[in-house]
Amino acid sequence: MSREQLLARPKSRLEELPAELVQEIFLRCLEINLARASIYLARALSNPIIYKWLVQLAFVKTDGEGDTSLTREFVTSYDVVGHIERDELKKLRTRILECRWCTLPLIRDCQLAFLNHVIKYKRRHFDIIPEDRSLLAGFAQRFDDLKACDKAPNGQRGQSDLVLRANRSDREFNGSDSKRSHDYNIAVWFHLGIIEVLPVGDSKPSGKIYFEVPCCEDARLPAKLLCAPWTEEKLEFLQLISTRAFLDRDTEFRRATRTLRRLIRDRDLATFTRLLHLYVRIECYGFPIIWPTNNIVFRAALKCAAGPGDPFVRLLVEERWGHIEPEDILLKEKLLKSLQSGDCS
């Protein structure tokens, strides 16, 4: 049906409702596909405020004391939806990531808003020491250039990008006490959207309070991040959630393999190289692994090789030789022969 035909047909009762009521219905049912039902509903729900609200609702993670009230204050109209069961949250996260409007800039806006909110909320319980308060004003500028920030490339966080010192609200800062000058360390990872509040001298995991956006636990990496066109923004978005949302369900690595084969066919060596160095999550594993390569990928590189010393073949041989199935001696011989003579048959 053409656009003109869609506009000419009589509106349904739902489409006749004011945009505010359509939005209220959407917030209560959280049916992401509602916007795809008609052009009228799409217009009513095409609102950056709704997009941001959905990201805040689905991707905020808090562990520790006071997390429920913090979330309720951060997510406007939180009580409209209430508690979401884990299976429903998993589906909601996956559906949101698949939407065209779910972009890296939107995620960054939500990260900045959440980091600021956590600091504001927790300042009811502690005070940032005077020397560190000026650092709070630079949060927004940090998101202008995240190159120097820890990206946890293997899924393991390194040193935080910023540490703020704080005291309990009823305690004054005492700079002369070298053993205990403050009560809390507030560690911030800007690229990852993570804040940890840890009492000084308490290294127990149970003593920390943890906040994260985006938390993509149990979600699936969207197909839109696994295909051309490969932009820097898309690759950064992929890197941000590659160790949080899962790429494949099992060790057949269907989507991982399909993505690499496309890059080989398209002769996109730069993106191919970046993905080979990227850590991803596979649902059946409990930890991130380097982007998997199986024999299918090696054979695709041989088939599309552009002559002696083909860069795709060479890269796979040099960096992923151990990923070839041990019993496939013939494939190994063909790979070595292709690098020496250019015969890739």
SEMAR-347616 format. One record per residue (C-alpha): residue number from 1; residue in one letter; x negated, y, z negated. Coordinates in Angstrom, 3 decimals, m for minus. Layout:
<atom NUM; 'A'; <X; Y; Z>>,
...
***
This chain:
<atom 1; 'M'; <0.000; 0.000; 0.000>>,
<atom 2; 'S'; <m1.393; 3.406; 1.022>>,
<atom 3; 'R'; <m1.863; 6.349; m1.340>>,
<atom 4; 'E'; <1.045; 8.174; 0.316>>,
<atom 5; 'Q'; <3.331; 5.164; m0.185>>,
<atom 6; 'L'; <2.320; 4.889; m3.832>>,
<atom 7; 'L'; <3.151; 8.544; m4.419>>,
<atom 8; 'A'; <6.436; 8.275; m2.512>>,
<atom 9; 'R'; <7.880; 5.340; m4.457>>,
<atom 10; 'P'; <10.111; 6.045; m7.490>>,
<atom 11; 'K'; <8.267; 6.297; m10.799>>,
<atom 12; 'S'; <8.798; 3.702; m13.482>>,
<atom 13; 'R'; <10.006; 4.685; m16.943>>,
<atom 14; 'L'; <6.454; 4.487; m18.266>>,
<atom 15; 'E'; <5.146; 6.725; m15.492>>,
<atom 16; 'E'; <7.879; 9.278; m16.232>>,
<atom 17; 'L'; <6.599; 9.775; m19.778>>,
<atom 18; 'P'; <4.481; 12.829; m20.655>>,
<atom 19; 'A'; <0.724; 12.225; m20.546>>,
<atom 20; 'E'; <0.504; 12.555; m24.340>>,
<atom 21; 'L'; <2.930; 9.658; m24.857>>,
<atom 22; 'V'; <1.156; 7.505; m22.261>>,
<atom 23; 'Q'; <m2.099; 8.153; m24.097>>,
<atom 24; 'E'; <m0.494; 7.261; m27.430>>,
<atom 25; 'I'; <0.777; 3.977; m25.987>>,
<atom 26; 'F'; <m2.651; 3.245; m24.579>>,
<atom 27; 'L'; <m4.371; 3.902; m27.913>>,
<atom 28; 'R'; <m2.028; 1.465; m29.632>>,
<atom 29; 'C'; <m2.252; m1.367; m27.109>>,
<atom 30; 'L'; <m5.868; m0.850; m25.908>>,
<atom 31; 'E'; <m5.005; m2.374; m22.544>>,
<atom 32; 'I'; <m7.913; m1.147; m20.381>>,
<atom 33; 'N'; <m6.162; m2.254; m17.180>>,
<atom 34; 'L'; <m3.236; 0.067; m17.847>>,
<atom 35; 'A'; <m4.991; 2.850; m15.957>>,
<atom 36; 'R'; <m5.239; 0.565; m12.900>>,
<atom 37; 'A'; <m1.506; m0.075; m12.819>>,
<atom 38; 'S'; <m0.674; 3.120; m10.947>>,
<atom 39; 'I'; <m2.101; 6.440; m9.892>>,
<atom 40; 'Y'; <0.194; 8.273; m12.328>>,
<atom 41; 'L'; <m1.056; 6.298; m15.316>>,
<atom 42; 'A'; <m4.634; 6.692; m14.118>>,
<atom 43; 'R'; <m4.196; 10.467; m14.098>>,
<atom 44; 'A'; <m2.698; 10.469; m17.579>>,
<atom 45; 'L'; <m5.556; 8.381; m18.971>>,
<atom 46; 'S'; <m8.379; 10.007; m17.011>>,
<atom 47; 'N'; <m9.599; 12.017; m19.953>>,
<atom 48; 'P'; <m13.200; 12.314; m21.254>>,
<atom 49; 'I'; <m11.859; 12.515; m24.807>>,
<atom 50; 'I'; <m10.227; 9.092; m24.409>>,
<atom 51; 'Y'; <m13.395; 7.652; m22.876>>,
<atom 52; 'K'; <m15.487; 8.888; m25.786>>,
<atom 53; 'W'; <m12.911; 7.627; m28.287>>,
<atom 54; 'L'; <m13.002; 4.137; m26.770>>,
<atom 55; 'V'; <m16.810; 3.985; m26.923>>,
<atom 56; 'Q'; <m16.765; 5.154; m30.539>>,
<atom 57; 'L'; <m14.113; 2.604; m31.455>>,
<atom 58; 'A'; <m15.706; m0.380; m29.744>>,
<atom 59; 'F'; <m19.448; 0.163; m30.057>>,
<atom 60; 'V'; <m20.003; 1.612; m33.536>>,
<atom 61; 'K'; <m21.631; m0.780; m36.001>>,
<atom 62; 'T'; <m22.065; m0.044; m39.687>>,
<atom 63; 'D'; <m23.501; m2.273; m42.390>>,
<atom 64; 'G'; <m23.616; m1.252; m46.002>>,
<atom 65; 'E'; <m21.749; 0.685; m48.618>>,
<atom 66; 'G'; <m19.140; 3.153; m47.406>>,
<atom 67; 'D'; <m19.124; 1.934; m43.804>>,
<atom 68; 'T'; <m15.318; 1.673; m43.517>>,
<atom 69; 'S'; <m14.596; 5.246; m44.559>>,
<atom 70; 'L'; <m17.461; 6.525; m42.403>>,
<atom 71; 'T'; <m16.003; 4.801; m39.352>>,
<atom 72; 'R'; <m12.518; 6.097; m40.082>>,
<atom 73; 'E'; <m13.806; 9.653; m40.208>>,
<atom 74; 'F'; <m15.909; 9.296; m37.056>>,
<atom 75; 'V'; <m13.286; 7.643; m34.840>>,
<atom 76; 'T'; <m10.324; 9.980; m34.424>>,
<atom 77; 'S'; <m6.967; 8.220; m34.877>>,
<atom 78; 'Y'; <m8.765; 5.105; m36.134>>,
<atom 79; 'D'; <m5.722; 4.108; m38.183>>,
<atom 80; 'V'; <m3.599; 3.998; m35.019>>,
<atom 81; 'V'; <m5.457; 0.868; m33.942>>,
<atom 82; 'G'; <m6.633; m0.486; m37.279>>,
<atom 83; 'H'; <m8.743; m3.610; m37.621>>,
<atom 84; 'I'; <m9.699; m5.392; m34.396>>,
<atom 85; 'E'; <m10.426; m9.110; m34.564>>,
<atom 86; 'R'; <m13.844; m10.250; m33.334>>,
<atom 87; 'D'; <m12.546; m12.029; m30.221>>,
<atom 88; 'E'; <m10.514; m8.979; m29.214>>,
<atom 89; 'L'; <m13.466; m6.678; m29.876>>,
<atom 90; 'K'; <m15.654; m8.864; m27.676>>,
<atom 91; 'K'; <m13.189; m8.570; m24.791>>,
<atom 92; 'L'; <m12.731; m4.833; m25.360>>,
<atom 93; 'R'; <m16.481; m4.164; m25.267>>,
<atom 94; 'T'; <m16.908; m6.141; m22.068>>,
<atom 95; 'R'; <m13.973; m4.386; m20.352>>,
<atom 96; 'I'; <m15.221; m0.927; m21.349>>,
<atom 97; 'L'; <m18.741; m1.640; m20.070>>,
<atom 98; 'E'; <m17.245; m2.685; m16.732>>,
<atom 99; 'C'; <m15.377; 0.610; m16.293>>,
<atom 100; 'R'; <m16.846; 3.155; m13.870>>,
<atom 101; 'W'; <m16.465; 5.945; m16.408>>,
<atom 102; 'C'; <m18.635; 4.112; m18.969>>,
<atom 103; 'T'; <m21.951; 5.717; m18.062>>,
<atom 104; 'L'; <m25.272; 6.334; m19.767>>,
<atom 105; 'P'; <m24.589; 10.071; m20.326>>,
<atom 106; 'L'; <m21.345; 9.170; m22.120>>,
<atom 107; 'I'; <m23.186; 6.662; m24.323>>,
<atom 108; 'R'; <m25.862; 9.255; m25.098>>,
<atom 109; 'D'; <m23.204; 11.805; m26.102>>,
<atom 110; 'C'; <m21.666; 9.252; m28.460>>,
<atom 111; 'Q'; <m25.069; 8.352; m29.902>>,
<atom 112; 'L'; <m25.859; 11.977; m30.683>>,
<atom 113; 'A'; <m22.418; 12.565; m32.199>>,
<atom 114; 'F'; <m22.703; 9.443; m34.333>>,
<atom 115; 'L'; <m26.235; 10.147; m35.577>>,
<atom 116; 'N'; <m25.158; 13.636; m36.625>>,
<atom 117; 'H'; <m22.018; 12.253; m38.249>>,
<atom 118; 'V'; <m23.958; 9.657; m40.261>>,
<atom 119; 'I'; <m26.327; 12.311; m41.605>>,
<atom 120; 'K'; <m23.421; 14.625; m42.439>>,
<atom 121; 'Y'; <m21.458; 11.833; m44.116>>,
<atom 122; 'K'; <m24.364; 10.478; m46.155>>,
<atom 123; 'R'; <m25.341; 13.965; m47.351>>,
<atom 124; 'R'; <m22.468; 13.624; m49.797>>,
<atom 125; 'H'; <m24.612; 11.044; m51.559>>,
<atom 126; 'F'; <m28.110; 12.449; m51.024>>,
<atom 127; 'D'; <m29.950; 15.619; m50.042>>,
<atom 128; 'I'; <m32.577; 15.868; m47.310>>,
<atom 129; 'I'; <m35.700; 17.359; m48.890>>,
<atom 130; 'P'; <m36.287; 21.020; m47.891>>,
<atom 131; 'E'; <m39.381; 20.260; m45.776>>,
<atom 132; 'D'; <m37.407; 17.866; m43.531>>,
<atom 133; 'R'; <m34.161; 19.798; m43.074>>,
<atom 134; 'S'; <m35.470; 21.700; m40.053>>,
<atom 135; 'L'; <m35.857; 18.367; m38.227>>,
<atom 136; 'L'; <m32.087; 17.905; m38.155>>,
<atom 137; 'A'; <m31.712; 20.819; m35.750>>,
<atom 138; 'G'; <m33.809; 18.995; m33.165>>,
<atom 139; 'F'; <m31.602; 15.930; m32.774>>,
<atom 140; 'A'; <m30.000; 17.167; m29.548>>,
<atom 141; 'Q'; <m33.364; 18.069; m27.997>>,
<atom 142; 'R'; <m34.611; 14.545; m28.636>>,
<atom 143; 'F'; <m32.050; 13.215; m26.166>>,
<atom 144; 'D'; <m33.374; 15.525; m23.442>>,
<atom 145; 'D'; <m36.537; 13.444; m23.214>>,
<atom 146; 'L'; <m36.541; 9.918; m24.649>>,
<atom 147; 'K'; <m39.714; 8.715; m22.930>>,
<atom 148; 'A'; <m41.749; 8.781; m26.137>>,
<atom 149; 'C'; <m39.046; 7.024; m28.183>>,
<atom 150; 'D'; <m39.180; 3.361; m29.134>>,
<atom 151; 'K'; <m37.183; 1.298; m26.626>>,
<atom 152; 'A'; <m37.601; m2.095; m28.349>>,
<atom 153; 'P'; <m38.525; m3.713; m24.990>>,
<atom 154; 'N'; <m38.551; m7.247; m26.420>>,
<atom 155; 'G'; <m35.503; m6.722; m28.603>>,
<atom 156; 'Q'; <m37.606; m6.025; m31.703>>,
<atom 157; 'R'; <m37.652; m2.485; m33.022>>,
<atom 158; 'G'; <m41.023; m0.864; m33.608>>,
<atom 159; 'Q'; <m41.833; 2.191; m35.662>>,
<atom 160; 'S'; <m38.960; 4.648; m35.941>>,
<atom 161; 'D'; <m38.993; 7.885; m33.942>>,
<atom 162; 'L'; <m38.296; 10.000; m37.006>>,
<atom 163; 'V'; <m38.212; 9.516; m40.772>>,
<atom 164; 'L'; <m36.339; 11.924; m43.020>>,
<atom 165; 'R'; <m36.897; 11.956; m46.765>>,
<atom 166; 'A'; <m33.964; 12.361; m49.119>>,
<atom 167; 'N'; <m33.063; 12.326; m52.801>>,
<atom 168; 'R'; <m29.947; 11.466; m54.703>>,
<atom 169; 'S'; <m27.689; 14.477; m55.031>>,
<atom 170; 'D'; <m28.325; 14.671; m58.774>>,
<atom 171; 'R'; <m32.122; 14.621; m58.453>>,
<atom 172; 'E'; <m34.440; 17.493; m57.585>>,
<atom 173; 'F'; <m37.375; 17.011; m55.233>>,
<atom 174; 'N'; <m40.646; 16.764; m57.126>>,
<atom 175; 'G'; <m43.588; 17.169; m54.811>>,
<atom 176; 'S'; <m46.061; 16.711; m57.641>>,
<atom 177; 'D'; <m45.031; 13.074; m58.178>>,
<atom 178; 'S'; <m47.273; 11.241; m55.697>>,
<atom 179; 'K'; <m45.841; 7.838; m56.612>>,
<atom 180; 'R'; <m42.184; 8.667; m55.972>>,
<atom 181; 'S'; <m41.540; 11.979; m54.282>>,
<atom 182; 'H'; <m38.124; 10.968; m52.885>>,
<atom 183; 'D'; <m35.447; 8.283; m53.243>>,
<atom 184; 'Y'; <m34.572; 7.368; m49.642>>,
<atom 185; 'N'; <m36.189; 7.046; m46.241>>,
<atom 186; 'I'; <m33.816; 7.731; m43.349>>,
<atom 187; 'A'; <m35.307; 6.149; m40.218>>,
<atom 188; 'V'; <m33.957; 7.167; m36.797>>,
<atom 189; 'W'; <m34.373; 5.472; m33.395>>,
<atom 190; 'F'; <m32.928; 7.909; m30.856>>,
<atom 191; 'H'; <m33.038; 5.786; m27.679>>,
<atom 192; 'L'; <m31.485; 2.843; m29.522>>,
<atom 193; 'G'; <m28.916; 4.963; m31.399>>,
<atom 194; 'I'; <m29.860; 3.464; m34.763>>,
<atom 195; 'I'; <m30.174; 4.895; m38.281>>,
<atom 196; 'E'; <m31.381; 2.960; m41.321>>,
<atom 197; 'V'; <m31.163; 4.283; m44.863>>,
<atom 198; 'L'; <m33.533; 2.419; m47.171>>,
<atom 199; 'P'; <m34.207; 3.120; m50.858>>,
<atom 200; 'V'; <m37.896; 3.858; m51.449>>,
<atom 201; 'G'; <m39.656; 0.835; m52.909>>,
<atom 202; 'D'; <m36.841; m1.545; m51.942>>,
<atom 203; 'S'; <m37.824; m3.665; m48.965>>,
<atom 204; 'K'; <m34.938; m6.124; m49.353>>,
<atom 205; 'P'; <m32.598; m6.261; m46.318>>,
<atom 206; 'S'; <m29.633; m6.149; m48.701>>,
<atom 207; 'G'; <m30.714; m2.719; m49.934>>,
<atom 208; 'K'; <m30.534; m0.945; m46.590>>,
<atom 209; 'I'; <m27.613; 0.745; m44.880>>,
<atom 210; 'Y'; <m27.540; 0.336; m41.109>>,
<atom 211; 'F'; <m25.743; 2.244; m38.349>>,
<atom 212; 'E'; <m25.833; 1.580; m34.608>>,
<atom 213; 'V'; <m24.339; 2.823; m31.322>>,
<atom 214; 'P'; <m23.897; 1.054; m28.970>>,
<atom 215; 'C'; <m23.429; m2.300; m30.657>>,
<atom 216; 'C'; <m22.717; m4.701; m27.778>>,
<atom 217; 'E'; <m22.633; m7.911; m29.800>>,
<atom 218; 'D'; <m20.737; m10.670; m27.933>>,
<atom 219; 'A'; <m20.191; m8.409; m24.897>>,
<atom 220; 'R'; <m21.222; m9.307; m21.349>>,
<atom 221; 'L'; <m23.541; m7.191; m19.216>>,
<atom 222; 'P'; <m21.410; m5.515; m16.533>>,
<atom 223; 'A'; <m21.941; m6.417; m12.889>>,
<atom 224; 'K'; <m22.273; m2.721; m12.017>>,
<atom 225; 'L'; <m25.715; m2.718; m13.707>>,
<atom 226; 'L'; <m26.938; m5.723; m11.719>>,
<atom 227; 'C'; <m26.637; m4.466; m8.155>>,
<atom 228; 'A'; <m27.726; m1.700; m5.805>>,
<atom 229; 'P'; <m27.990; 1.228; m5.686>>,
<atom 230; 'W'; <m30.722; 1.047; m8.311>>,
<atom 231; 'T'; <m31.041; 4.459; m9.903>>,
<atom 232; 'E'; <m33.230; 5.457; m12.834>>,
<atom 233; 'E'; <m30.097; 6.104; m14.888>>,
<atom 234; 'K'; <m28.752; 2.625; m14.141>>,
<atom 235; 'L'; <m32.042; 0.972; m15.072>>,
<atom 236; 'E'; <m32.222; 2.950; m18.314>>,
<atom 237; 'F'; <m28.653; 1.931; m19.161>>,
<atom 238; 'L'; <m29.515; m1.695; m18.397>>,
<atom 239; 'Q'; <m32.609; m1.539; m20.602>>,
<atom 240; 'L'; <m30.596; 0.002; m23.436>>,
<atom 241; 'I'; <m28.098; m2.871; m23.655>>,
<atom 242; 'S'; <m29.996; m5.804; m22.066>>,
<atom 243; 'T'; <m30.958; m7.286; m25.451>>,
<atom 244; 'R'; <m27.546; m6.521; m26.996>>,
<atom 245; 'A'; <m25.027; m7.767; m24.396>>,
<atom 246; 'F'; <m25.592; m11.171; m22.802>>,
<atom 247; 'L'; <m26.606; m11.591; m19.163>>,
<atom 248; 'D'; <m25.736; m15.284; m18.775>>,
<atom 249; 'R'; <m23.911; m17.889; m20.819>>,
<atom 250; 'D'; <m26.277; m20.839; m20.362>>,
<atom 251; 'T'; <m29.659; m21.904; m19.012>>,
<atom 252; 'E'; <m28.488; m22.113; m15.414>>,
<atom 253; 'F'; <m29.063; m18.333; m15.333>>,
<atom 254; 'R'; <m26.635; m17.788; m12.464>>,
<atom 255; 'R'; <m26.386; m13.998; m12.679>>,
<atom 256; 'A'; <m30.068; m13.509; m13.455>>,
<atom 257; 'T'; <m31.008; m15.600; m10.415>>,
<atom 258; 'R'; <m28.470; m13.940; m8.115>>,
<atom 259; 'T'; <m29.757; m10.480; m9.047>>,
<atom 260; 'L'; <m33.389; m11.363; m8.304>>,
<atom 261; 'R'; <m32.494; m13.031; m4.990>>,
<atom 262; 'R'; <m30.716; m9.856; m3.855>>,
<atom 263; 'L'; <m33.772; m7.773; m4.688>>,
<atom 264; 'I'; <m36.002; m10.153; m2.741>>,
<atom 265; 'R'; <m33.721; m9.962; 0.294>>,
<atom 266; 'D'; <m33.577; m6.157; 0.002>>,
<atom 267; 'R'; <m37.392; m6.017; m0.396>>,
<atom 268; 'D'; <m37.026; m3.826; m3.473>>,
<atom 269; 'L'; <m40.302; m4.682; m5.162>>,
<atom 270; 'A'; <m40.230; m1.813; m7.662>>,
<atom 271; 'T'; <m36.896; m2.860; m9.187>>,
<atom 272; 'F'; <m37.816; m6.536; m8.938>>,
<atom 273; 'T'; <m40.952; m5.869; m10.979>>,
<atom 274; 'R'; <m39.066; m3.889; m13.614>>,
<atom 275; 'L'; <m36.495; m6.620; m14.094>>,
<atom 276; 'L'; <m39.163; m9.303; m14.413>>,
<atom 277; 'H'; <m40.574; m7.347; m17.364>>,
<atom 278; 'L'; <m37.169; m6.817; m18.971>>,
<atom 279; 'Y'; <m35.973; m8.811; m21.970>>,
<atom 280; 'V'; <m32.374; m10.019; m21.843>>,
<atom 281; 'R'; <m29.957; m11.945; m24.010>>,
<atom 282; 'I'; <m28.599; m15.344; m23.009>>,
<atom 283; 'E'; <m25.474; m16.354; m24.929>>,
<atom 284; 'C'; <m26.739; m19.824; m25.838>>,
<atom 285; 'Y'; <m29.938; m18.402; m27.350>>,
<atom 286; 'G'; <m30.200; m16.590; m30.643>>,
<atom 287; 'F'; <m32.954; m14.243; m29.466>>,
<atom 288; 'P'; <m33.842; m12.175; m26.372>>,
<atom 289; 'I'; <m36.037; m13.742; m23.680>>,
<atom 290; 'I'; <m37.958; m12.334; m20.738>>,
<atom 291; 'W'; <m35.791; m12.152; m17.575>>,
<atom 292; 'P'; <m35.563; m15.828; m16.520>>,
<atom 293; 'T'; <m36.841; m17.132; m13.187>>,
<atom 294; 'N'; <m36.143; m20.628; m11.891>>,
<atom 295; 'N'; <m37.179; m22.570; m8.796>>,
<atom 296; 'I'; <m34.405; m20.943; m6.746>>,
<atom 297; 'V'; <m36.070; m17.550; m7.146>>,
<atom 298; 'F'; <m39.463; m18.904; m6.041>>,
<atom 299; 'R'; <m37.915; m20.524; m2.965>>,
<atom 300; 'A'; <m36.110; m17.282; m2.107>>,
<atom 301; 'A'; <m39.428; m15.430; m2.267>>,
<atom 302; 'L'; <m41.010; m17.983; 0.077>>,
<atom 303; 'K'; <m38.095; m17.785; 2.524>>,
<atom 304; 'C'; <m38.190; m13.987; 2.718>>,
<atom 305; 'A'; <m41.975; m13.606; 2.577>>,
<atom 306; 'A'; <m43.293; m10.952; 4.953>>,
<atom 307; 'G'; <m46.624; m12.619; 5.677>>,
<atom 308; 'P'; <m49.869; m13.559; 3.910>>,
<atom 309; 'G'; <m50.069; m12.351; 0.330>>,
<atom 310; 'D'; <m46.401; m11.378; 0.153>>,
<atom 311; 'P'; <m46.044; m9.158; m2.942>>,
<atom 312; 'F'; <m42.964; m10.957; m4.252>>,
<atom 313; 'V'; <m44.623; m14.363; m3.968>>,
<atom 314; 'R'; <m47.841; m13.061; m5.475>>,
<atom 315; 'L'; <m46.043; m11.439; m8.403>>,
<atom 316; 'L'; <m44.106; m14.602; m9.189>>,
<atom 317; 'V'; <m47.211; m16.793; m8.925>>,
<atom 318; 'E'; <m49.281; m14.486; m11.116>>,
<atom 319; 'E'; <m46.669; m13.830; m13.790>>,
<atom 320; 'R'; <m44.153; m16.682; m13.691>>,
<atom 321; 'W'; <m46.128; m19.761; m12.656>>,
<atom 322; 'G'; <m45.197; m21.453; m15.921>>,
<atom 323; 'H'; <m41.489; m21.101; m15.108>>,
<atom 324; 'I'; <m41.690; m23.598; m12.225>>,
<atom 325; 'E'; <m40.304; m27.019; m13.094>>,
<atom 326; 'P'; <m43.375; m29.243; m13.741>>,
<atom 327; 'E'; <m42.220; m32.037; m11.442>>,
<atom 328; 'D'; <m41.831; m29.748; m8.409>>,
<atom 329; 'I'; <m45.398; m30.164; m7.135>>,
<atom 330; 'L'; <m44.368; m29.475; m3.527>>,
<atom 331; 'L'; <m43.059; m26.004; m4.405>>,
<atom 332; 'K'; <m46.311; m25.132; m6.153>>,
<atom 333; 'E'; <m48.302; m26.258; m3.116>>,
<atom 334; 'K'; <m46.175; m24.113; m0.794>>,
<atom 335; 'L'; <m46.595; m21.068; m3.011>>,
<atom 336; 'L'; <m50.374; m21.387; m3.124>>,
<atom 337; 'K'; <m50.532; m22.083; 0.608>>,
<atom 338; 'S'; <m48.426; m19.003; 1.381>>,
<atom 339; 'L'; <m50.842; m16.764; m0.480>>,
<atom 340; 'Q'; <m53.810; m18.225; 1.363>>,
<atom 341; 'S'; <m52.523; m18.583; 4.917>>,
<atom 342; 'G'; <m49.190; m16.844; 5.148>>,
<atom 343; 'D'; <m47.453; m20.091; 6.058>>,
<atom 344; 'C'; <m44.249; m19.960; 3.984>>,
<atom 345; 'S'; <m42.291; m22.692; 5.714>>,
***
